[in-house]
Amino acid sequence: MPSFDTVLETDMVKVKNAVENSAKEIGTRFDFKGTAASIELKDKDITLIGDGDFQIDQIHDILRNKLAKSGVDVRFLDIGKIEKIGGDKVKQVTKVRDGIETEQAKKIQQLIKGNKMKVQAAIQEGKVRVTGAKRDDLQAAMALIRAEIKDLPLSFDNFRD
């Protein structure tokens, strides 16, 4: 039976390179000299540290530019709140999304069911597998998911005939 997987996968090598390039730029920019501005990546968390909210926003802009240049969609970033960490310093933890969360997977599943298509959607550990009798039905399901779910950079893989 034909099927495909709807996935949310980030190329972590490109993310790591973008973070390293952002750190280099922060180190060389004149407006960050003598400040606590820094950026680092641990597992799937990007930590931004700065002297204030404005500086965090500047670091975030640098990161977004570097991610865009390396071809990583910025919708993969789940931006956290800005927190005070002592003195006048603040930090912000931004998570890199990898895998579809359960509530978004249910939303995709309900979208397919609600459209009365001749396909079935099953949630499987961070991805949604869609199966159907005809290849055309699967391609219509892909088009529907692309059109309706705009807040996630979803991709489709493992297409089997």
FIFIGU-538391 format. One record per residue: residue in one letter; z, x, y of N, C-alpha, C in turn. Coordinates in steps of 0.02 Angstrom, whole numbers, padded with zeros to 5 digits, always signed. Layout:
AZXYZXYZXY;...
% end
This chain:
M+00000+00042-00059+00000+00000+00000+00000+00045+00062;P-00046+00032+00109-00049+00073+00170+00016+00069+00211;S+00035+00125+00241+00095+00127+00282+00092+00183+00333;F+00136+00180+00382+00146+00235+00430+00218+00234+00453;D+00240+00291+00481+00308+00297+00508+00305+00300+00584;T+00349+00262+00616+00358+00266+00688+00418+00312+00699;V+00407+00368+00734+00459+00418+00741+00469+00438+00814;L+00526+00469+00826+00542+00496+00892+00564+00568+00879;E+00516+00614+00883+00529+00684+00868+00515+00728+00928;T+00560+00773+00942+00554+00820+00997+00536+00889+00969;D+00493+00925+01004+00479+00994+00985+00533+01037+01018;M+00586+01053+00980+00643+01088+01007+00626+01159+01030;V+00574+01190+01003+00553+01256+01026+00529+01253+01098;K+00490+01202+01113+00465+01193+01182+00523+01177+01229;V+00571+01136+01206+00629+01120+01247+00669+01183+01262;K+00680+01224+01210+00717+01287+01218+00683+01333+01268;N+00617+01339+01263+00579+01380+01310+00584+01354+01381;A+00581+01288+01389+00586+01258+01455+00655+01271+01486;V+00708+01266+01445+00776+01279+01469+00782+01353+01489;E+00756+01398+01448+00759+01470+01465+00721+01486+01528;N+00661+01456+01537+00622+01467+01598+00658+01438+01659;S+00692+01381+01650+00731+01352+01704+00788+01399+01724;A+00822+01428+01674+00877+01474+01687+00852+01535+01726;K+00793+01560+01708+00764+01617+01744+00750+01599+01817;E+00721+01540+01827+00706+01519+01896+00769+01510+01937;I+00821+01481+01906+00885+01472+01941+00914+01540+01960;G+00906+01590+01917+00932+01657+01932+00895+01692+01987;T+00832+01674+01999+00793+01709+02050+00787+01671+02116;R+00803+01607+02117+00794+01569+02178+00848+01585+02229;F+00827+01591+02292+00871+01610+02346+00926+01558+02358;D+00909+01494+02353+00958+01442+02368+01012+01435+02315;F+01004+01468+02258+01056+01467+02206+01097+01531+02204;K+01083+01580+02248+01120+01643+02249+01193+01631+02267;G+01238+01659+02228+01309+01653+02242+01340+01586+02225;T+01305+01545+02188+01331+01479+02168+01343+01478+02093;A+01372+01423+02070+01387+01416+01999+01329+01385+01960;A+01271+01381+01990+01214+01348+01959+01194+01382+01894;S+01192+01342+01839+01170+01369+01774+01147+01312+01730;I+01111+01331+01677+01086+01283+01629+01088+01317+01560;E+01108+01279+01509+01109+01307+01442+01097+01253+01390;L+01071+01274+01333+01056+01228+01278+01099+01245+01218;K+01134+01195+01192+01173+01203+01130+01154+01145+01085;D+01129+01159+01026+01105+01109+00979+01054+01064+01015;K+01073+01002+01029+01028+00956+01063+01057+00933+01130;D+01103+00973+01158+01134+00957+01222+01115+01010+01273;I+01090+00987+01330+01075+01032+01386+01129+01021+01438;T+01166+01075+01454+01221+01071+01503+01199+01101+01569;L+01204+01061+01622+01188+01084+01690+01254+01092+01727;I+01263+01149+01759+01324+01162+01797+01304+01181+01868;G+01339+01152+01917+01323+01166+01986+01383+01155+02031;D+01373+01169+02096+01427+01161+02145+01433+01089+02170;G+01383+01048+02159+01387+00979+02182+01331+00937+02152;D+01332+00872+02168+01282+00826+02141+01212+00846+02162;F+01205+00868+02224+01139+00887+02250+01111+00946+02211;Q+01153+00994+02196+01131+01053+02158+01112+01034+02086;I+01149+00988+02056+01132+00964+01988+01063+00930+01990;D+01050+00891+02042+00985+00859+02049+00929+00910+02055;Q+00941+00964+02092+00891+01017+02099+00877+01050+02032;I+00930+01064+01994+00922+01096+01928+00884+01048+01882;H+00900+00984+01886+00865+00934+01845+00791+00932+01861;D+00774+00937+01925+00703+00939+01945+00667+00999+01916;I+00700+01057+01918+00671+01117+01889+00659+01107+01815;L+00709+01080+01780+00703+01069+01708+00645+01020+01693;R+00641+00965+01731+00587+00917+01720+00519+00949+01729;N+00512+00991+01781+00448+01026+01793+00430+01072+01735;K+00479+01109+01711+00467+01156+01655+00449+01118+01591;L+00483+01062+01579+00468+01021+01520+00397+00992+01524;A+00379+00969+01583+00312+00940+01592+00258+00993+01582;K+00270+01053+01607+00222+01107+01599+00213+01126+01525;S+00266+01122+01486+00261+01140+01416+00240+01081+01372;G+00228+01023+01402+00201+00966+01365+00254+00924+01330;V+00316+00926+01353+00369+00885+01324+00381+00825+01370;D+00380+00766+01342+00390+00704+01380+00463+00702+01404;V+00474+00688+01468+00542+00687+01494+00581+00625+01471;R+00547+00577+01440+00583+00519+01412+00625+00539+01351;F+00616+00600+01326+00659+00624+01271+00730+00638+01296;L+00739+00646+01362+00804+00663+01389+00846+00601+01400;D+00908+00604+01377+00957+00551+01388+01009+00580+01436;I+01001+00564+01500+01041+00596+01553+01111+00566+01556;G+01161+00609+01554+01231+00587+01556+01257+00584+01627;K+01321+00568+01633+01354+00563+01698+01373+00632+01724;I+01379+00637+01789+01402+00699+01821+01478+00698+01821;E+01509+00752+01794+01582+00756+01788+01608+00816+01827;K+01667+00810+01856+01701+00867+01888+01733+00910+01834;I+01726+00977+01841+01756+01021+01790+01807+01069+01818;G+01827+01058+01878+01878+01102+01907+01854+01133+01971;G+01898+01136+02019+01878+01163+02085+01828+01116+02116;D+01773+01145+02138+01721+01104+02167+01659+01103+02123;K+01666+01124+02061+01609+01127+02015+01601+01061+01977;V+01538+01046+01961+01522+00986+01922+01475+01005+01865;K+01475+00962+01813+01428+00974+01758+01398+00908+01736;Q+01340+00913+01705+01306+00855+01678+01277+00875+01610;V+01293+00834+01559+01267+00847+01492+01209+00798+01480;T+01151+00827+01465+01091+00788+01451+01075+00798+01377;K+01070+00744+01340+01055+00747+01269+00980+00742+01258;V+00955+00779+01209+00885+00776+01189+00881+00727+01131;R+00844+00673+01140+00838+00622+01088+00796+00648+01030;D+00819+00634+00971+00781+00652+00911+00798+00600+00858;G+00751+00559+00841+00763+00505+00793+00776+00441+00831;I+00751+00386+00804+00758+00321+00837+00828+00295+00822;E+00864+00275+00875+00930+00247+00866+00925+00178+00834;T+00979+00156+00802+00978+00094+00764+00958+00033+00806;E+00984+00028+00867+00968-00031+00907+00895-00032+00928;Q+00866+00027+00942+00794+00029+00958+00752+00014+00896;A+00774+00038+00838+00738+00025+00776+00738-00050+00761;K+00795-00082+00773+00798-00155+00763+00752-00192+00813;K+00748-00165+00874+00704-00195+00924+00631-00192+00902;I+00611-00134+00873+00543-00126+00848+00531-00173+00790;Q+00580-00177+00745+00574-00221+00687+00567-00295+00709;Q+00607-00316+00757+00604-00385+00782+00538-00398+00818;L+00512-00348+00852+00448-00355+00887+00392-00369+00836;I+00392-00332+00782+00341-00342+00730+00349-00409+00696;K+00411-00427+00679+00424-00492+00647+00406-00550+00693;G+00424-00544+00756+00412-00597+00804+00339-00609+00820;N+00296-00560+00806+00225-00566+00820+00186-00595+00762;K+00220-00611+00708+00190-00642+00648+00131-00603+00621;M+00138-00536+00622+00087-00493+00593+00097-00489+00518;K+00045-00469+00483+00048-00465+00410+00071-00395+00389;V+00124-00372+00420+00154-00307+00404+00229-00315+00401;Q+00262-00268+00366+00335-00267+00362+00360-00202+00392;A+00417-00207+00426+00448-00148+00456+00515-00136+00423;A+00528-00074+00403+00592-00057+00371+00622+00003+00407;I+00686-00001+00423+00721+00053+00458+00744+00105+00406;Q+00726+00169+00418+00745+00222+00372+00768+00284+00410;E+00832+00294+00417+00861+00355+00446+00823+00384+00505;G+00824+00352+00561+00794+00380+00621+00719+00367+00628;K+00690+00326+00584+00620+00308+00591+00610+00237+00565;V+00553+00209+00582+00537+00142+00559+00472+00146+00520;R+00475+00128+00456+00415+00129+00414+00384+00059+00415;V+00319+00058+00431+00282-00005+00435+00231-00005+00378;T+00232-00057+00336+00185-00062+00280+00147-00127+00286;G+00085-00127+00262+00043-00186+00264-00013-00180+00214;A-00049-00235+00204-00102-00236+00155-00166-00203+00182;K-00179-00210+00246-00242-00184+00275-00228-00132+00328;R-00274-00084+00331-00269-00031+00381-00275-00060+00452;D-00316-00111+00461-00325-00142+00527-00260-00174+00552;D-00222-00203+00506-00157-00233+00525-00109-00179+00550;L-00110-00121+00516-00067-00065+00537-00087-00039+00605;Q-00152-00034+00617-00175-00010+00682-00158-00060+00738;A-00160-00124+00722-00139-00174+00771-00064-00169+00785;A-00024-00154+00732+00048-00145+00741+00061-00084+00785;M+00024-00029+00776+00032+00030+00818+00018+00013+00891;A-00037-00023+00902-00055-00042+00971-00001-00085+01002;L+00027-00131+00963+00081-00175+00988+00143-00135+01007;I+00162-00088+00964+00222-00047+00977+00211-00004+01039;R+00151+00026+01046+00137+00066+01105+00140+00025+01169;A+00114-00036+01166+00111-00079+01225+00180-00106+01245;E+00222-00122+01197+00286-00154+01211+00344-00107+01222;I+00346-00051+01187+00402-00003+01192+00381+00055+01236;K+00394+00048+01301+00372+00099+01349+00426+00150+01366;D+00490+00134+01352+00543+00179+01373+00556+00236+01323;L+00522+00236+01265+00530+00289+01215+00462+00321+01202;P+00460+00388+01198+00397+00422+01182+00385+00423+01106;L+00369+00365+01078+00360+00359+01006+00294+00390+00983;S+00295+00415+00922+00233+00439+00891+00229+00411+00821;F+00171+00415+00793+00159+00387+00726+00135+00442+00681;D+00166+00448+00622+00143+00498+00575+00148+00470+00504;N+00128+00512+00457+00131+00494+00386+00089+00432+00371;F+00030+00427+00403-00014+00369+00392-00046+00376+00323;R-00034+00326+00281-00061+00329+00213-00105+00268+00201;D-00158+00279+00165-00204+00224+00150-00194+00198+00079;
% end
